[in-house]
Amino acid sequence: MNCKHIIYLCLLLFYSLFSWANDDELEEELRYLHAEHNGDKFTTGNHIAQTVKYTPSAISVITEEDILNSGARDLIDILRLIPGFDFGVDVLNMVGPSIRNNWAYEGGILLLIDGIEMNERRYGTIQLGHHYPIDHIQKIEIMRGPGSIVYGGFARLGVINIISKSAKKSPDFSIIARYGQMQKGQGHQSLHFYAAHQFNSDTNINLTTKISKAYRSDRLYQDSFGNTISLANANQLNDIFANIGFQSKYVDLRFLIDDYRSNSEDDLLEIIPANISKTFTNYVFDLKYHRDITSRLQLKTNFNYSNQLPWSRKQFIAGKMRYTDALLSQRYLAEISANYHANHWLDMSGGIQLNYEKFNNIAGQYDEYHTPDQLLNPLPNYMVITPYVESIIKTDWGQLNLGLRYDQHNIFQANLSPRLGLTYQTDDWHYKLLYTSSFRAPTIENHLLNHFIRPERTRSYELELGYQFNSHIQLTLNSYYLSTIQKIVYGNTIEGAELQYNTLDLINTIGIETQLSFKYDWGNIDFNHSYSQMLKNATDYQPIDNINQKVVDSTKTLAFPSHKFVLKGHFELTNHWSINPALIISTNRYGYDQFNADNQLLLKKYPAEVLANIYCRYQDFLIKDLEFGFGIYDILGTHHQFIQPYNSGHAPLPDRSREFIVKFAYQF
């Protein structure tokens, strides 16, 4: 089935529904689902907004109050508390996420801010560590499962959508200052500003800015060859971020600026006597128009332009530049879609998206990791045409969610991504039975470094059961099976550090996630447990004893624990004071530590860890609307390390040591 056939199918389906529906049915049965304007519904990963328990995915929602109470320093602190999430080191001082023990740094998890894609498009990565805003936001919606049906390839394993705060009054201003001190060096300092003005009930404008300076760690780092360096005040992470938004009855306009910079002496494999400066810049313009054509039909259009310069690298030795690497990505996206409420049991959505991306090497020279012909202009451009349809059919025995997406790529083979879900909710119980197929097309660097690379494909099967014991206690169990073929994996050789991308045959994962929550007037207690096991794993991800040439544990993957337990609480001591402890327990992990004399990577078993944090929050401190908070992260001095999740020779990178933080926030 080609792209033309899919488009005809979409048009035929919509035409038949429009012709068949009866406009005279009762209005209360024809209430339209407005995705962008219904705060009670989960909008991420769906063309048609749905309530949390009916959404066809395992989801987590972190509210503004959850974030304020936790005292989180960055997105890593927030995601650590979510089932299935963990983190590993890539190269060059960069840290990324995993989900359900699948390394998802390169195009595995999609990060959105107000529905706008933030992944850099050179490799598909998201950089974590005092990056992206976590203050002045309304909530974070997380899909712990594939979202390709809506967002395409980078949502192969999950989606994180950070939703900004909108004006609650006019004028609305807020400023937040935060400082952190680690044991041997500065942790972080940041300033956040929010301003909004509401002209009327439909129209408002808002601005969010963030300026931060931080350090990855203050501990001693030893590379794979035994060289050591102190990271205290030496591996800087700087971020400048701005989000400008305008919303009216029919128009949403947004402009994002993201400038993230890292300076360190950490290279691909070893410490080098030079400071490597890496810059990730992203400028995004997004325009959405939505209009209710009738009480049943809503039309939506979207135009998006992004200008990125990711992984721009400059290396200095004695103040002189050693090399420059700069690949410019410019993307144009246009989309038109419609949501249609046919009757009380049927909702439909469909549309078509055009995605054009061009690349240009603007460095003027070639770095040591590419050959001149690989970065020779003109570079290939990407063109993707994507029609999609989604429907919700309500029955007495559940809600049937059907979706289909077709991606026609100008370079890689086309992909068809179906989704099938059955969800149901009573007063006490809910269940979800889900099947999703997802994919990821190779990024430009995957293609340049291996012209024979093929798209990744993942199939996901999930069963979720939930029970509401009473108005205070809720239990949710989610089990899943993930199967990935043609997994794109990165590696290098010791001789010359040659970059390589290859595809792996098959990776199968099973797991279960448990969540139990208690919510009362005095606060809340939340517990969750994640378990994941590899049924079939690729060599690059397995813990292998290279000396004896054997797999140590076939059920485990490099870098990540099989079990993670999280216990966190929020206790309101008075109307102003609250205390917020958190405990994260992880079982043992495996990772490669150093090369021996025969250039063999030595496998090391890292013991179980207990991360303990506490944050105290005081509202209306001294004066009304002034907030003060202080806390301690890693109270027990666990000294966590980020392990490389694949076999490429980078030693574990130290995480932050015990850090004392203070925070002031004022709203006026």
C-alpha positions in Angstrom: 0.0 0.0 0.0 1.5 3.3 -1.1 1.0 6.8 0.2 -1.6 7.7 -2.4 -3.7 4.7 -1.3 -3.6 5.7 2.3 -4.7 9.3 1.5 -7.6 8.0 -0.5 -8.5 5.7 2.5 -8.5 8.7 4.9 -10.7 10.8 2.6 -13.1 8.0 2.0 -13.5 7.2 5.7 -14.1 10.8 6.6 -16.6 11.4 3.8 -18.6 8.3 4.8 -18.8 9.4 8.4 -19.8 13.0 7.6 -22.5 11.7 5.3 -23.8 9.1 7.7 -24.0 11.1 11.0 -27.3 12.5 12.1 -27.1 16.2 13.1 -30.3 16.0 15.1 -29.0 13.7 17.8 -29.1 14.9 21.4 -26.5 17.6 22.1 -25.4 16.1 25.4 -24.5 12.9 23.5 -22.5 14.9 20.9 -20.2 16.7 23.2 -17.0 17.3 21.3 -13.6 16.4 22.7 -11.4 19.5 22.6 -7.8 18.2 23.1 -6.1 21.6 23.7 -8.7 23.1 26.0 -9.8 20.3 28.4 -7.5 20.1 31.4 -9.1 16.9 32.7 -7.9 15.0 29.7 -4.5 13.5 28.6 -3.5 15.1 25.3 0.0 13.6 24.8 0.1 10.7 22.3 -3.5 11.1 21.1 -5.1 13.0 18.3 -8.3 12.8 20.3 -7.9 13.8 24.0 -9.0 11.2 26.5 -9.2 10.8 30.3 -6.1 9.2 31.9 -7.6 5.8 32.4 -9.0 5.6 28.9 -5.8 6.7 27.2 -4.3 3.8 25.2 -0.8 3.9 26.9 0.8 3.5 30.3 1.0 7.1 31.5 2.3 9.3 34.3 1.3 12.9 35.0 3.5 15.1 37.1 1.6 18.3 38.3 3.1 21.7 39.0 2.6 21.0 42.8 4.4 17.7 42.5 7.4 19.4 41.0 7.4 22.3 43.5 7.1 19.9 46.5 9.9 17.7 45.2 12.4 20.5 44.9 13.7 18.9 41.8 16.9 20.4 40.3 16.4 19.2 36.8 14.5 16.7 34.6 16.7 13.8 35.8 15.4 14.3 39.3 11.8 14.2 38.1 12.2 11.2 35.8 14.0 9.1 38.4 10.8 8.9 40.4 8.9 7.5 37.4 8.6 3.8 36.8 10.9 2.4 34.1 13.2 5.4 33.8 17.0 5.4 34.3 20.0 7.1 32.8 23.4 6.3 31.2 26.4 8.1 29.8 27.0 8.3 26.1 30.2 10.2 25.2 31.7 13.7 25.6 30.1 14.2 29.1 26.6 13.7 27.7 23.9 11.8 29.7 20.7 10.4 28.3 17.6 8.3 29.3 16.6 4.7 29.2 13.0 3.4 29.5 12.1 -0.1 30.5 15.8 -1.0 30.3 16.0 0.0 26.7 18.7 2.6 25.9 16.6 5.4 24.4 19.1 8.3 24.1 19.3 8.4 20.3 15.7 8.7 19.0 14.1 6.4 21.5 12.2 9.0 23.6 10.6 12.1 22.2 10.8 15.2 24.3 8.2 17.9 23.7 7.7 21.3 25.2 4.1 22.5 24.6 3.8 19.8 22.0 6.9 21.0 20.1 9.7 18.6 19.4 13.0 19.3 21.2 15.2 16.3 20.2 18.2 17.4 18.1 17.9 16.0 14.6 21.5 15.1 13.9 21.5 12.0 16.1 18.0 12.2 17.6 19.3 12.7 21.2 18.1 14.7 24.2 20.7 16.1 26.5 20.0 15.7 30.2 21.6 17.5 33.2 20.3 21.0 34.1 18.7 21.3 30.7 15.1 22.2 29.8 12.7 24.1 32.1 11.0 22.4 35.1 9.7 25.6 36.7 6.7 27.6 35.6 5.0 24.7 34.0 1.5 23.4 34.4 2.3 19.6 34.2 4.5 17.0 32.6 2.7 14.2 30.7 4.7 11.0 30.1 3.9 8.1 27.9 5.7 5.0 29.1 5.3 3.2 25.7 5.5 3.9 22.0 4.0 7.0 20.5 4.9 6.7 16.9 1.3 6.6 15.9 1.1 10.3 16.6 4.6 11.7 16.6 6.7 9.4 14.3 10.1 7.9 14.9 11.6 9.6 17.9 8.6 8.4 20.0 9.5 4.8 19.4 9.6 3.9 23.1 8.0 6.9 24.9 7.1 10.5 25.0 7.7 13.3 27.6 5.6 16.5 27.1 6.4 19.5 29.3 3.3 21.8 29.2 3.9 25.4 30.1 1.9 27.4 32.6 -0.6 29.8 31.2 -1.8 33.1 32.7 -4.0 32.6 35.8 -4.4 36.3 36.4 -3.4 39.6 34.7 -0.7 40.6 35.2 1.1 37.5 36.4 4.8 37.6 37.2 7.1 35.1 39.0 10.8 34.8 39.6 12.8 31.8 41.0 16.4 31.7 42.1 18.1 28.4 43.0 21.6 27.5 44.3 23.2 24.1 44.9 26.6 23.3 46.6 28.2 19.8 46.3 30.8 18.5 48.6 33.9 19.5 46.6 32.5 22.2 44.3 29.6 24.2 43.1 26.5 22.3 42.0 24.3 24.7 40.2 22.9 28.2 40.2 19.9 29.3 38.1 17.4 32.1 37.6 13.9 31.5 36.2 11.5 34.3 35.2 7.8 34.1 34.1 5.5 36.8 32.9 2.0 36.6 31.5 -0.8 38.9 30.6 -4.4 37.8 30.0 -6.2 40.2 27.7 -9.6 38.4 27.9 -10.9 34.9 28.5 -9.5 33.7 25.2 -6.3 35.7 24.7 -3.1 35.7 26.6 0.6 36.1 26.1 3.3 34.5 28.3 7.1 34.4 28.6 9.3 31.9 30.4 13.1 32.2 30.6 15.8 30.1 32.3 19.5 30.9 32.7 21.6 28.3 34.5 25.2 27.3 35.2 25.9 23.9 36.6 28.4 21.1 36.8 27.9 17.4 36.0 29.8 16.3 39.1 32.5 17.2 41.6 34.0 13.8 41.9 37.1 12.1 40.5 36.6 10.6 37.0 38.8 7.7 35.8 38.7 6.9 32.1 39.0 3.4 30.5 42.8 3.7 30.3 43.3 4.7 34.0 43.7 8.4 33.5 42.0 10.5 36.2 40.7 14.1 36.5 38.7 16.0 39.1 35.4 17.1 37.8 34.9 19.7 40.5 34.2 23.1 38.8 35.6 21.6 35.6 32.8 20.1 33.6 30.3 22.9 33.1 26.7 22.7 31.8 25.3 26.0 30.8 21.7 26.6 29.5 19.8 29.6 28.2 16.2 28.9 27.4 13.2 31.1 26.4 9.6 30.2 25.6 7.4 33.0 24.2 3.7 32.1 23.6 0.6 33.8 22.4 -2.8 32.1 22.6 -6.2 33.3 21.3 -9.5 31.7 20.5 -8.2 30.2 17.3 -4.4 30.7 17.2 -1.5 29.4 19.2 1.8 31.0 18.4 5.1 30.0 20.1 8.8 30.7 19.7 11.4 28.7 21.6 15.1 29.4 22.1 17.4 26.7 23.5 21.1 27.2 23.9 22.8 24.4 25.9 26.6 24.2 26.3 29.0 21.7 27.8 32.7 22.1 28.5 34.8 19.1 29.6 37.9 17.0 28.9 35.9 13.9 28.5 36.2 12.5 24.9 34.9 9.3 23.3 37.1 7.0 25.3 39.6 8.8 27.4 40.5 12.1 29.1 42.4 14.4 26.7 44.6 17.4 27.6 42.1 19.8 25.9 38.8 21.4 26.7 36.0 20.2 24.4 33.2 22.8 24.0 29.9 21.3 22.8 27.0 23.5 21.8 23.4 22.6 21.2 21.3 25.4 19.8 17.7 25.2 18.7 15.4 27.9 17.5 11.8 26.9 16.9 8.8 28.8 15.5 5.4 27.1 15.8 2.0 28.3 14.6 -1.3 26.4 15.2 -4.7 27.3 14.0 -7.8 25.5 15.2 -11.5 26.2 14.4 -14.8 24.5 15.2 -16.4 24.2 11.8 -19.5 22.7 13.4 -20.4 21.4 16.8 -19.0 18.0 15.7 -16.1 19.0 13.5 -12.9 20.7 14.4 -10.2 21.6 11.9 -6.5 22.1 12.9 -3.5 23.3 11.0 0.1 23.5 12.1 3.3 25.0 10.7 6.6 24.5 12.4 10.1 25.7 11.5 13.2 24.6 13.5 16.8 25.7 13.0 19.3 23.5 14.9 23.1 23.4 15.3 23.6 20.4 17.6 26.8 18.8 18.6 28.8 21.8 17.4 32.3 20.9 18.8 35.3 23.1 19.4 38.4 21.8 21.1 41.0 24.1 22.5 44.7 23.3 23.3 46.6 26.1 24.9 43.9 28.5 23.7 43.9 27.4 20.1 41.2 25.6 18.3 41.9 22.0 17.3 38.9 21.3 15.2 35.3 22.5 14.6 32.3 20.3 13.8 29.0 22.1 12.8 26.1 20.5 10.9 23.1 22.8 10.5 19.6 21.2 10.4 16.6 23.2 9.1 13.2 21.5 9.2 9.9 22.7 7.8 6.7 20.9 8.9 3.2 21.5 7.7 0.1 19.6 8.9 -3.6 19.7 8.5 -6.0 17.5 10.5 -9.6 17.2 11.6 -11.4 15.8 14.7 -14.9 14.6 14.1 -17.5 13.5 16.8 -19.9 11.3 14.8 -22.2 10.3 17.6 -22.2 9.2 21.2 -20.1 6.1 20.5 -17.8 7.1 17.6 -15.0 9.8 17.4 -12.6 10.1 14.4 -9.4 12.0 13.7 -7.2 12.1 10.7 -4.8 14.2 8.8 -1.7 14.5 6.7 1.8 15.9 7.5 4.6 17.0 5.3 8.1 17.1 6.8 11.1 18.5 4.9 14.6 18.7 6.4 17.8 19.9 4.9 21.3 19.7 6.2 24.5 21.7 5.6 28.0 21.4 6.9 28.9 25.0 7.9 32.2 24.1 9.7 34.4 24.8 6.7 36.5 21.8 7.7 36.1 18.1 8.7 36.6 16.7 12.2 38.6 13.6 12.9 35.5 11.4 13.3 34.3 11.7 9.6 35.9 11.3 6.3 35.7 14.3 3.9 33.2 12.6 1.6 30.8 11.9 4.5 30.3 15.6 5.2 30.7 16.9 1.7 28.0 19.3 0.7 25.4 19.0 -0.6 24.2 16.6 2.0 21.1 14.5 1.5 17.8 16.1 2.4 14.9 14.3 4.1 11.3 14.4 2.9 8.5 12.5 4.7 4.8 12.4 3.8 2.6 11.1 6.5 -1.2 10.4 6.4 -2.8 9.1 9.6 -6.2 8.1 11.0 -7.4 7.4 14.5 -10.8 6.4 15.9 -12.5 5.7 19.2 -15.4 3.3 19.3 -17.3 3.2 22.6 -19.0 -0.1 23.6 -20.6 -1.5 26.7 -17.5 -3.7 27.2 -14.9 -1.0 26.7 -13.5 1.7 24.5 -11.8 0.5 21.3 -8.9 2.7 20.1 -7.8 2.2 16.5 -5.0 4.1 14.8 -2.9 3.9 11.7 0.1 5.9 10.5 2.0 5.6 7.2 5.4 7.3 6.7 6.7 7.6 3.2 10.4 8.5 3.4 12.4 9.7 0.3 15.5 7.6 1.4 14.4 4.8 3.6 11.7 2.2 3.2 8.1 3.2 4.0 6.6 2.3 7.4 3.1 1.4 8.5 2.4 1.9 12.3 -0.8 0.5 13.7 -2.2 0.9 17.2 -5.0 -1.2 18.7 -6.2 -0.6 22.3 -9.1 -1.7 24.4 -9.6 0.3 27.5 -12.4 0.2 30.1 -13.2 1.9 33.4 -15.8 1.3 36.1 -16.2 3.2 39.4 -13.4 1.1 40.9 -11.6 -0.8 38.2 -9.9 0.0 34.9 -8.0 -2.0 32.4 -6.0 -1.5 29.2 -5.1 -4.1 26.6 -2.7 -2.6 24.1 -0.8 -3.4 20.9 1.4 -0.8 19.2 3.9 -0.9 16.4 6.5 1.9 16.2 9.6 2.7 14.2 12.5 5.1 13.9 14.0 6.1 10.6 17.8 6.7 10.7 19.0 10.2 11.4 21.3 12.0 9.1 24.4 10.9 11.0 23.2 7.3 11.1 22.9 7.5 7.3 26.2 9.3 6.7 28.2 6.8 8.7 26.4 3.8 7.3 24.6 4.1 4.0 23.1 0.6 4.4 21.5 1.4 7.8 17.8 0.5 8.1 14.9 1.8 10.3 14.4 0.5 13.8 11.0 -1.3 14.4 9.4 -2.0 17.8 6.3 -4.0 18.7 4.8 -3.4 22.1 2.1 -5.5 24.0 0.8 -4.2 27.3 -1.8 -5.1 29.9 -2.7 -2.6 32.6 -5.0 -3.2 35.6 -6.0 -0.6 38.1 -8.2 -0.6 41.2 -9.4 2.3 43.3 -9.9 1.0 46.8 -11.5 4.2 48.0 -11.1 8.0 47.4 -7.6 7.8 49.0 -5.9 4.6 47.8 -5.2 3.5 44.2 -3.2 0.5 42.8 -2.1 0.1 39.2 -0.2 -2.8 37.6 1.2 -2.7 34.1 2.9 -5.6 32.3 4.6 -5.3 28.9 6.5 -7.1 26.2 8.8 -5.1 23.8 10.4 -6.5 20.7 12.8 -4.4 18.7 14.4 -5.5 15.4 17.1 -3.7 13.5 18.1 -1.7 16.6 20.5 1.1 15.5 23.6 1.0 17.8 26.6 3.2 18.0 30.2 2.0 18.6 33.8 2.9 17.9 37.1 1.2 17.6 40.1 1.8 19.9 42.4 2.4 16.9 41.6 5.9 15.7 38.2 6.1 17.5 36.3 5.4 14.3 32.5 6.1 14.6 30.3 3.2 13.5 26.5 2.6 13.3 25.1 -0.8 12.8 21.8 -2.6 13.2 21.2 -5.5 15.6 18.8 -8.4 14.9 16.5 -8.7 17.9 16.0 -7.3 21.4 13.1 -8.6 23.5 12.2 -7.2 26.9 9.5 -8.1 29.4 8.6 -6.3 32.6 6.1 -5.2 35.1 5.5 -1.8 36.8 3.5 -1.3 40.0 2.2 1.9 41.4 0.4 2.4 44.8 -0.7 5.8 46.0 -2.2 7.2 49.2 -3.7 10.7 49.1 -5.1 12.4 52.2 -5.7 16.0 53.4 -2.4 15.8 55.3 -0.4 14.9 52.2 0.3 11.8 50.1 2.6 8.8 49.9 3.5 7.2 46.5 5.3 3.9 45.9 6.3 2.3 42.6 8.4 -0.6 41.5 9.8 -1.4 38.1 11.1 -4.8 37.0 12.5 -5.5 33.6 14.2 -8.7 32.1 15.8 -9.3 28.8 14.5 -12.4 27.0 16.8 -11.9 24.0 19.6 -9.3 23.9 22.2 -8.2 21.4 25.9 -8.5 22.2 26.5 -4.8 22.3 24.1 -4.5 25.3 24.9 -7.7 27.2 27.2 -7.9 30.2 30.0 -10.0 28.8 33.1 -11.3 30.5 35.6 -10.5 27.7 38.4 -12.5 29.3 36.4 -15.7 29.5 34.1 -14.8 26.5 30.8 -15.5 28.2 27.7 -13.7 29.1 27.5 -13.2 32.8 23.7 -12.7 33.1 21.5 -13.0 30.0 18.5 -11.5 31.7 20.3 -8.2 32.3 21.4 -5.3 30.1 24.4 -3.1 30.6 24.1 0.0 32.9 20.6 -0.5 34.2 19.1 -2.4 37.2 16.5 -5.1 36.9 14.6 -3.7 39.9 13.9 -0.1 40.9 11.9 0.8 44.0 10.7 4.4 44.6 9.1 5.6 47.8 8.2 9.3 48.1 6.0 11.4 50.3 4.6 14.8 50.8 3.6 15.8 54.4 2.0 19.1 55.2 3.2 20.0 58.7 1.3 23.3 58.8 -0.6 25.5 56.2 2.8 26.8 55.1 5.4 24.1 55.9 5.7 20.8 54.0 8.4 18.1 54.1 9.1 15.9 51.0 11.4 12.9 51.3 12.2 10.4 48.5 13.9 7.1 48.5 15.2 5.3 45.3 16.5 1.8 45.6 18.2 0.1 42.6 19.5 -3.5 42.4 23.0 -4.3 41.1 24.2 -3.2 37.6 26.9 -4.2 35.2 29.2 -2.0 33.2 32.6 -1.9 31.5 35.3 -0.2 33.6 38.7 -0.3 32.1 40.9 -1.8 29.3 43.5 -4.4 30.4 46.9 -4.8 28.8 45.4 -6.8 26.0 42.9 -4.0 25.1 40.0 -6.1 26.5 37.2 -4.2 28.4 36.8 -5.5 31.9 33.3 -6.1 33.1 32.5 -4.8 36.6 29.5 -5.5 38.8 28.2 -2.4 40.6 26.3 -3.0 43.9 22.8 -2.1 44.7 22.2 1.6 45.6 20.0 3.7 47.8 19.5 7.3 46.9 17.8 9.4 49.6 16.7 13.0 49.1 14.7 15.4 51.2 13.2 18.8 50.5 11.5 21.3 52.8 9.1 23.9 51.4 7.8 27.0 53.1 5.1 29.0 51.4 4.4 32.7 52.3 7.8 32.9 54.0 8.0 36.2 55.9 5.7 37.9 53.4 2.8 36.7 51.2 3.7 34.9 47.9 7.4 34.5 48.9 8.5 30.9 48.9 11.6 29.4 50.5 12.9 25.9 50.2 16.0 23.9 51.1 17.0 20.3 50.7 19.7 17.7 50.5 20.2 15.3 47.6 22.0 12.0 48.0 21.9 12.2 51.8 23.7 8.9 52.2 26.6 9.7 49.8 25.7 6.8 47.4 28.1 8.2 44.7 26.0 7.0 41.8 27.7 6.6 38.4 26.3 6.8 34.9 27.3 3.7 33.1 27.6 3.4 29.3 24.7 1.1 28.2 26.5 -0.3 25.1 29.9 -1.8 24.4 31.9 1.2 23.3 34.7 1.7 25.8 33.6 4.8 27.8 34.1 4.4 31.6 31.3 5.2 34.0 30.8 8.9 34.6 30.3 10.1 38.2 27.0 11.7 39.1 26.7 14.5 41.5 27.8 14.0 45.1 25.8 15.0 48.1 24.3 18.4 47.2 22.7 21.1 49.5 20.2 23.3 47.7 18.3 26.5 48.5 15.5 28.1 46.6 13.6 31.4 46.7 10.5 32.0 44.6 8.3 35.1 44.5 5.1 35.7 42.6 3.7 39.2 42.2 
